[in-house]
């Protein structure tokens, strides 16, 4: 999940928000305002709204600490963390590599719920030592934060992959069997079972009078079910791509255009007529860059007639590239991390071919049909 709003970096890790964060933020503020009104009718509307917003922000700080705990354990074990994204259902740490041992997987997963539990315990202890949550606004905030963080810790330890509890289950199975792929499959199956239980429970609660609470439970179950299925499918994908090199999938028949070609002529006579979506830009036979429909769309249509392909191309020095002997999974990881649809394949200083997502998809479909 990509974040649309960047907040900055902590310990070198980019922190961002997904747009769905604002939906849950508004719902929490509304819910807390209603709760504070019901339990403390003497408090003014302004105070209640301020407390609700402050509590909401502190809750998301605690979610961020939960994800930072995952990320810091990953970083300490040489697993790069690209970004932490907060969204409607919590947060996600985008860790670029999978752990190489069950021990690392266990601690990466367990430290998140542990952090939430510690935060919850501290908040409740302070609330009970310092004041009465039914009369003191600050203590009411601590009281709510304490219980919500303990609930978060408990929920995340449900043994359904890819929840933290499911990852702990995966680590334990991995430790016992020594088979990382098999442990992921079993943990993902457990995740699908748990998710189905959430969906059924939510539907029962909704028709039993729980209202929006039941629908929320169903939505969480649906989200978990989708994530579990994707995790299971990724294992099959990993098997399909095991041992496959970039040279096995890339195309060697790369359309080439001269860098002095007029953009208008390029669009009308090359891009539209051939149906190709990636062109190698050359100057006197030497590769200079890459041009795709993305670069065309970024250029004002009124300037096409006065610009050359050289003016709009992505220079070779700015491109991520793969080598023919690279593993296909490594090249795909690079494409995902940099949001690319094509990768030039360079052998020495010579263009050997181009790798595209479409080619990888075709390979996977063919592989699946032959196995079926």
WOBELMO-V905452 format. One line per field, one symbol per residue. ss: DSSP state (A for helix, B for strand, O for the rest). psi: psi as a letter, one per 20 degrees, with the letter a starting at -180 (. if undefined). burial: I if it has 24 or more other C-alpha atoms within 12 Angstrom, else O. A space follows every 10 residues. Layout:
ss=???
psi=???
burial=???
This chain:
ss=OOOOBBBBBB OOBBBBBOOA AAAAAAAAAA AAAAAAAAAO OOOOAAAAAA AAAAAAAAAA AAAAAAAAAA AAAAAAOOOO BBBBBBBOOB BBBBBOOOOO OAAAAAAAAA AAAAAAAAAA AAAAAAAAAA OOOOOOAAAA AAAAAAAAAA AAAAAAOOOO OOOAAAAAAA AAAAAAAOOA AAAAAAAAAA AAAAAAAAAA AAAAAAAAAA OAAAAAAAAA AAAAAAAAAA AAAAAAAAAA AOOOBAAAAO BOOOOBBBOO OBAAAAAAAA AAAAOOOBBB BBBOOBBBBB BBAAAAAOOO AAAAAAOBAA AAOBBAAAOO BBOOOOBAAA AAAAAAAOOO OBBBBBBOOB BBBBBBAAAA AAAAAAAAAA AO
psi=pqqiopiaqp kjppprpqhi hhghgghggg ghggghghhm iiqqhggggg ggggggghgh ghgghghhgg hhgghikkop ohqpppahjd rppnpiqqqi qhgggghggh hghggggggg ggghgghhhh aoiihoghhh ghgghghhhh gggggijplo pkrhhhhggg gggghhhjog ghhggghhgh hhggghgggg gggghgijji chhghggggg ggghgghggh gghhghghhh jpiprhhhhq pinpppqqii ppgghgghif ghhhiqjppp pqokipphbq prhghghipp hiighjqrhh hiroqhhiqp qrqhiqqhhg ghghgghjlq iqpqopocjq ohappqhhgg gggggggghh h.
burial=IIIOOOOOOO OOIIIIIIOO IOOIIOOIIO IIIOOIIOOO OOOOOOOIIO IIIIIIOIII OIIIIIIIII IIIIIOOOII IIIIIIIIII IIIIIOIOIO IIIIIIIIII IIIIIIIIII IIIIOOIOOO OOIIOOIIII IIIIIIIIII OIIIIIIIII IIIIIIIIII IIIIOOOOOI IIIIIIIIII IIIIIIIIIO IIIOOOOOOO OOOOIIIIII IIIIIIIIIO IIOOOOIOOI IOOIIIIIII IIOIIIIIIO IIIIOIIOOI IOOOOIIIII IIOOOOIIII IIIOIIOOIO OOOIOOIIII IIIIIIOOII IIIIOIIIII IIIIIOOOOO IIIIIIOOOO IIIIIIIOII OOIIOOOOOO OO
